[in-house]
Every structure is written in structure tokens, then in C-alpha cells.
Amino acid sequence: MSAPTNQPGRATWLRAAAVLAITASVTLAAACSDEDTVDTVPPAWPTPTVDLPTVPVVPLPSVSGTGDLP
């Protein structure tokens, strides 16, 4: 019977390579995702382009009299 060695076997190396490949692909997918590039601030409202009609200012009629009520 041979003495066990402390060197990692083939299965350990394959498992480590698989973990590394999965971690790298998830990290790359997260880095290339568009989710974190979406604007969180909504665009400004457009300024109104309709001109309101101008109304001429009509002076109030002057009040004359003694101030007595009817």
C-alpha cells in the first residue's frame, strides 16, 4: 500500500478550472451588462412651443361721483 501524498489530483485541478471558468464568465457577463448604464435621471420636460395669444390691457373705467350708495 502506498502512502497518500499531499499533491492535488486530477479531479481537484479540473474542479478548480471549472470554478475559475464559471467565475470568469459570470464576471464578464456582469461587466458587459447594460443594466448599470441605464440613466436613472429622467430627461427634462420639453419647453412649451405654443405661444399664448396676447390680450390687450383695457384700463378700468374711472369712477366718479360723491361716493353715495343708491
PyRosetta script that sets phi, psi and omega in degrees:
from pyrosetta import init, pose_from_sequence

init()
pose = pose_from_sequence("MSAPTNQPGRATWLRAAAVLAITASVTLAAACSDEDTVDTVPPAWPTPTVDLPTVPVVPLPSVSGTGDLP")
pose.set_psi(1, 134.1)
pose.set_omega(1, -177.9)
pose.set_phi(2, -91.7)
pose.set_psi(2, 153.4)
pose.set_omega(2, -179.2)
pose.set_phi(3, -77.8)
pose.set_psi(3, 139.3)
pose.set_omega(3, 178.8)
pose.set_phi(4, -66.6)
pose.set_psi(4, 143.6)
pose.set_omega(4, 178.7)
pose.set_phi(5, -103.4)
pose.set_psi(5, 160.6)
pose.set_omega(5, 179.4)
pose.set_phi(6, -94.4)
pose.set_psi(6, 10.5)
pose.set_omega(6, 179.4)
pose.set_phi(7, -84.5)
pose.set_psi(7, 140.2)
pose.set_omega(7, 179.6)
pose.set_phi(8, -67.8)
pose.set_psi(8, 143.1)
pose.set_omega(8, 179.9)
pose.set_phi(9, -88.1)
pose.set_psi(9, -176.2)
pose.set_omega(9, -177.0)
pose.set_phi(10, -64.6)
pose.set_psi(10, -39.5)
pose.set_omega(10, -179.0)
pose.set_phi(11, -63.5)
pose.set_psi(11, -37.8)
pose.set_omega(11, 179.4)
pose.set_phi(12, -65.5)
pose.set_psi(12, -41.6)
pose.set_omega(12, 179.1)
pose.set_phi(13, -66.3)
pose.set_psi(13, -39.8)
pose.set_omega(13, 178.6)
pose.set_phi(14, -66.6)
pose.set_psi(14, -40.2)
pose.set_omega(14, 178.2)
pose.set_phi(15, -64.0)
pose.set_psi(15, -42.4)
pose.set_omega(15, 179.1)
pose.set_phi(16, -65.0)
pose.set_psi(16, -39.4)
pose.set_omega(16, 178.5)
pose.set_phi(17, -66.3)
pose.set_psi(17, -38.8)
pose.set_omega(17, 179.2)
pose.set_phi(18, -66.6)
pose.set_psi(18, -43.2)
pose.set_omega(18, 178.0)
pose.set_phi(19, -62.0)
pose.set_psi(19, -42.1)
pose.set_omega(19, 179.2)
pose.set_phi(20, -63.8)
pose.set_psi(20, -42.9)
pose.set_omega(20, -179.1)
pose.set_phi(21, -65.9)
pose.set_psi(21, -42.3)
pose.set_omega(21, -179.9)
pose.set_phi(22, -66.7)
pose.set_psi(22, -43.6)
pose.set_omega(22, 179.3)
pose.set_phi(23, -62.1)
pose.set_psi(23, -42.0)
pose.set_omega(23, -179.9)
pose.set_phi(24, -66.1)
pose.set_psi(24, -40.5)
pose.set_omega(24, -178.6)
pose.set_phi(25, -69.8)
pose.set_psi(25, -37.4)
pose.set_omega(25, 177.4)
pose.set_phi(26, -67.5)
pose.set_psi(26, -40.7)
pose.set_omega(26, 178.7)
pose.set_phi(27, -64.3)
pose.set_psi(27, -42.2)
pose.set_omega(27, 179.4)
pose.set_phi(28, -66.5)
pose.set_psi(28, -40.5)
pose.set_omega(28, 179.0)
pose.set_phi(29, -64.7)
pose.set_psi(29, -38.2)
pose.set_omega(29, 178.8)
pose.set_phi(30, -69.5)
pose.set_psi(30, -35.3)
pose.set_omega(30, -179.5)
pose.set_phi(31, -71.0)
pose.set_psi(31, -30.7)
pose.set_omega(31, -177.9)
pose.set_phi(32, -93.5)
pose.set_psi(32, 2.9)
pose.set_omega(32, -177.2)
pose.set_phi(33, -72.0)
pose.set_psi(33, 148.1)
pose.set_omega(33, 177.3)
pose.set_phi(34, -88.0)
pose.set_psi(34, -5.6)
pose.set_omega(34, -176.3)
pose.set_phi(35, -60.2)
pose.set_psi(35, -38.8)
pose.set_omega(35, -176.1)
pose.set_phi(36, -87.8)
pose.set_psi(36, 0.7)
pose.set_omega(36, 178.3)
pose.set_phi(37, -105.0)
pose.set_psi(37, 3.1)
pose.set_omega(37, 179.7)
pose.set_phi(38, -73.9)
pose.set_psi(38, 134.7)
pose.set_omega(38, 178.8)
pose.set_phi(39, -67.2)
pose.set_psi(39, 132.3)
pose.set_omega(39, 178.0)
pose.set_phi(40, -97.1)
pose.set_psi(40, -11.3)
pose.set_omega(40, 179.1)
pose.set_phi(41, -99.0)
pose.set_psi(41, 122.6)
pose.set_omega(41, -179.3)
pose.set_phi(42, -68.2)
pose.set_psi(42, 154.0)
pose.set_omega(42, 178.5)
pose.set_phi(43, -66.5)
pose.set_psi(43, 156.7)
pose.set_omega(43, -179.7)
pose.set_phi(44, -68.5)
pose.set_psi(44, 149.8)
pose.set_omega(44, 177.0)
pose.set_phi(45, -67.1)
pose.set_psi(45, 143.0)
pose.set_omega(45, 178.6)
pose.set_phi(46, -70.2)
pose.set_psi(46, 149.6)
pose.set_omega(46, 178.4)
pose.set_phi(47, -75.0)
pose.set_psi(47, 144.0)
pose.set_omega(47, -179.8)
pose.set_phi(48, -65.5)
pose.set_psi(48, 139.1)
pose.set_omega(48, -179.0)
pose.set_phi(49, -106.8)
pose.set_psi(49, -1.8)
pose.set_omega(49, -179.3)
pose.set_phi(50, -88.7)
pose.set_psi(50, 126.3)
pose.set_omega(50, 176.8)
pose.set_phi(51, -86.1)
pose.set_psi(51, 129.2)
pose.set_omega(51, 177.0)
pose.set_phi(52, -77.2)
pose.set_psi(52, 143.6)
pose.set_omega(52, -179.4)
pose.set_phi(53, -68.4)
pose.set_psi(53, 145.2)
pose.set_omega(53, 178.7)
pose.set_phi(54, -87.4)
pose.set_psi(54, 135.2)
pose.set_omega(54, -179.7)
pose.set_phi(55, -106.1)
pose.set_psi(55, 128.7)
pose.set_omega(55, 179.4)
pose.set_phi(56, -67.1)
pose.set_psi(56, 143.6)
pose.set_omega(56, 179.7)
pose.set_phi(57, -84.3)
pose.set_psi(57, 122.8)
pose.set_omega(57, 179.9)
pose.set_phi(58, -106.2)
pose.set_psi(58, 124.5)
pose.set_omega(58, 179.4)
pose.set_phi(59, -69.6)
pose.set_psi(59, 147.7)
pose.set_omega(59, 177.8)
pose.set_phi(60, -70.2)
pose.set_psi(60, 145.8)
pose.set_omega(60, 178.4)
pose.set_phi(61, -66.9)
pose.set_psi(61, 143.8)
pose.set_omega(61, 179.8)
pose.set_phi(62, -74.9)
pose.set_psi(62, 146.3)
pose.set_omega(62, -178.8)
pose.set_phi(63, -102.1)
pose.set_psi(63, 125.5)
pose.set_omega(63, 177.3)
pose.set_phi(64, -123.1)
pose.set_psi(64, 155.3)
pose.set_omega(64, 178.9)
pose.set_phi(65, 139.2)
pose.set_psi(65, -176.1)
pose.set_omega(65, -175.7)
pose.set_phi(66, -89.6)
pose.set_psi(66, -11.7)
pose.set_omega(66, -179.0)
pose.set_phi(67, 91.5)
pose.set_psi(67, 6.5)
pose.set_omega(67, 178.6)
pose.set_phi(68, -79.0)
pose.set_psi(68, 138.5)
pose.set_omega(68, 177.0)
pose.set_phi(69, -85.7)
pose.set_psi(69, 148.7)
pose.set_omega(69, 179.6)
pose.set_phi(70, -70.5)
pose.dump_pdb("model.pdb")
